[in-house]
Amino acid sequence: MKNVLVIYYSQSGQLEEIARNIAKPFLNSEEINVTFHEIKLENPFPFPWDKDSFFGAFPESFLQIPRELKPVSEAILNTKFDLVLFHYQVWYLSPSIPINSFLKSNDAKKILNDTPVITISGSRNMWIMAQEKIKNLLKDANAKLVGNVALVDRVGNLISVITIVEWMFSGVKKKYLGIFPLPGVSDKDIQESDKFGEVMFSALKDNNLNDLQPKLLAIGAVKISPYLVTVDRTANKIFNKWSNLIYKHQKNRKQLLKVFNVYLFLAIWLISPIVYILHLITYPFKLKTIKKETRYYQGV
C-alpha cells in the first residue's frame, strides 16, 4: 500500500476541485491510500475580498512573510508518504501567503523531507516566477520535485484581469455583465485534469517518478508564453521595490498602498500593452533564448 498526500489551499473552491479531480485515479485504486490536507490560517483572509484586504496582502505576499497556520494532524505528521500532490495559488507573483507559510513551517519540513512532490498551480496566467520560488522552498524542505502542472485562465491577459477581479470581490464565479467569459481555470480544463492524475498514478505505480515530467508535458501540463515570462520577471523587480517600501514604512502603509493601487492600474492598462508591442517587435531576435527558457520553465 502506497501513501499519497494531497495538499491544497483554496478560497473560492477552484483549487480544491482541481485537487480532487487530479486525485481521482489514486482514489479509485485499492493500492493507494489518499489523504487530503487543506492548509488553513489561524486568521483567514476574507472571501470575497474587500479592497483594503486585497491590496493589503501585497507586501507580505510578495516578500513571502509567513503567518500562523492551524496545525497539521498528528496522523499526517506520523505518516511517511510516497508522493505529495501540492496545489497552490499565486498571489502578487508569489506563492500565496498560506502556501508560503506552510512550506516554511516545521510541519512541512517533516512531511516533505526526502519525499517526491508534484506541484499543481491554478492561476490567472503568470505563475513562472512563483514556481521558481516554490522550487527554492521545496529545496529548503529537502523535498524532491518530480513534476509540475500549471493550469491557467486561457482568455486574454487584460480580459482576465477584469473577470478575476470581479470574481475576487463578488465571490461569485459568473459571466461579468453577462458578456465576459467565466473567470479562472475553465470548467473543461478542471474536469479533464484527471488525465494528469492518470499519468502521475502510473508513474507512482511503476516506481518511475523521475521520468514523469516529459509525460505530463506530452498531454499539455505546462504551456509557456514568452511574453508573460518577460512581464513576470520585470514585474517581480518592480514589486520587490514596492513591497519593501511599503513594508518598511508601516506608518505610511495605507497611503503607500493607495499609490501602489494606482500604479498597478496604470501598469496593467498602459504599460503592459506597450511591453507586448515591444515583445512582438523583438521576438524574432530572441528565438534562441526563448526556446532555451521554454525548455527550462517546462521542466522541474
Residue pairs with C-beta under 8 A, 6 or more apart in sequence:
1 31
1 32
1 33
2 31
2 32
2 33
2 82
2 83
2 204
3 32
3 33
3 35
3 79
3 80
3 81
3 82
3 83
4 23
4 26
4 32
4 33
4 34
4 35
4 81
4 82
4 83
4 84
4 85
4 204
5 34
5 35
5 36
5 37
5 76
5 79
5 81
5 83
5 84
5 85
5 111
6 19
6 20
6 23
6 34
6 35
6 36
6 37
6 84
6 85
6 87
7 37
7 39
7 84
7 85
7 86
7 87
7 102
8 15
8 16
8 19
8 36
8 37
8 38
8 39
8 86
8 87
8 88
9 15
9 38
9 39
9 40
9 87
9 88
9 89
9 96
9 98
9 99
9 102
10 16
10 17
10 19
10 38
10 87
10 89
11 45
11 47
11 89
12 47
12 167
12 171
12 173
12 184
14 122
14 173
14 184
14 185
14 190
15 87
15 88
15 89
15 122
16 38
17 190
18 87
18 120
18 122
18 151
18 185
18 190
18 193
19 36
19 85
19 87
19 120
20 36
21 190
21 191
21 193
21 194
21 197
22 85
22 120
22 149
22 193
22 194
22 196
22 197
22 200
23 34
23 36
23 85
23 197
24 194
24 197
25 194
25 197
25 198
25 200
25 201
26 32
26 34
26 197
26 200
26 201
26 204
27 34
29 201
29 205
31 205
32 201
32 204
35 75
35 76
35 79
35 81
37 72
37 73
37 76
39 69
39 98
39 99
39 101
39 102
40 69
40 70
40 98
41 67
41 68
41 69
41 70
41 97
41 98
41 101
42 67
42 68
42 69
42 70
43 67
43 68
45 53
45 57
45 97
46 53
47 168
47 171
48 168
48 169
48 170
48 171
48 172
49 168
49 169
50 169
51 169
54 168
54 169
55 257
55 260
55 261
56 257
57 91
57 92
57 97
58 92
58 239
58 242
58 243
58 246
58 257
58 260
59 65
59 242
59 243
59 244
59 246
59 247
60 67
60 97
60 247
61 91
61 92
61 94
61 96
61 97
61 100
62 92
62 93
62 94
62 239
62 240
62 242
62 243
63 94
63 243
63 244
63 247
64 94
64 95
64 100
64 104
64 133
65 97
65 100
65 247
66 97
66 100
66 101
66 104
66 105
67 97
67 98
67 101
68 101
69 98
69 101
69 102
69 105
69 107
71 107
72 107
72 111
76 111
77 107
77 110
77 111
80 115
81 111
81 115
82 115
82 116
82 204
83 115
83 116
83 117
83 118
83 200
83 204
83 209
84 111
84 112
84 115
84 116
84 117
84 118
84 143
85 118
85 120
85 200
86 117
86 118
86 119
86 120
87 119
87 120
87 121
87 122
88 95
88 96
88 99
88 119
88 120
88 121
88 130
88 134
89 95
89 96
89 99
89 121
89 122
89 123
90 96
90 121
90 123
90 124
90 126
90 127
90 130
91 97
92 239
92 243
93 126
93 129
93 130
93 232
93 235
93 236
93 239
94 100
94 129
94 130
94 133
95 103
95 130
95 133
95 134
95 137
99 134
100 133
100 137
102 108
103 112
103 134
103 137
103 138
103 140
103 141
104 137
104 140
108 141
109 140
109 141
109 142
112 138
112 141
112 142
112 143
113 141
113 142
113 143
114 142
114 143
114 144
115 143
115 144
116 143
116 144
116 146
116 209
117 138
117 143
117 144
117 145
117 146
118 145
118 146
118 147
118 148
118 149
118 200
118 212
119 131
119 134
119 138
119 145
119 147
119 148
119 149
120 148
120 149
120 150
120 151
120 196
121 127
121 130
121 131
121 148
121 149
121 150
121 151
122 151
122 152
122 184
122 185
123 130
123 150
123 151
123 152
123 153
124 152
124 153
124 160
124 161
124 164
124 184
125 152
125 153
125 157
125 160
125 225
125 228
126 228
126 231
126 232
126 235
127 150
127 152
128 224
128 228
128 229
128 232
128 233
128 297
129 232
129 233
129 236
131 148
131 150
131 297
135 145
135 300
138 145
145 300
146 209
146 210
146 212
146 213
146 300
147 200
147 203
147 209
147 212
147 213
147 216
147 221
147 300
148 213
148 216
148 221
148 222
148 300
149 193
149 196
149 216
149 221
149 222
150 221
150 222
150 223
151 185
151 189
151 190
151 193
152 185
152 223
153 160
153 163
153 164
153 183
153 184
153 185
153 186
154 186
154 189
155 163
155 181
157 228
157 272
158 268
158 269
158 272
158 273
159 180
159 181
160 183
161 268
162 176
162 180
163 176
163 180
163 181
163 182
163 183
163 184
164 183
164 184
166 176
166 180
166 183
167 173
167 174
167 183
167 184
173 182
173 183
173 184
174 182
175 181
175 182
176 183
195 219
196 216
196 219
196 221
199 212
199 215
199 216
199 219
200 212
200 216
203 209
203 211
203 212
203 215
213 221
213 298
213 299
213 300
216 222
217 298
222 297
222 298
224 293
224 294
224 297
224 298
226 279
226 283
226 286
226 290
226 293
226 294
227 275
227 276
227 279
229 293
229 297
230 275
230 279
231 272
231 275
234 275
235 267
238 267
242 260
242 263
245 256
246 253
246 256
246 257
246 260
249 256
283 290
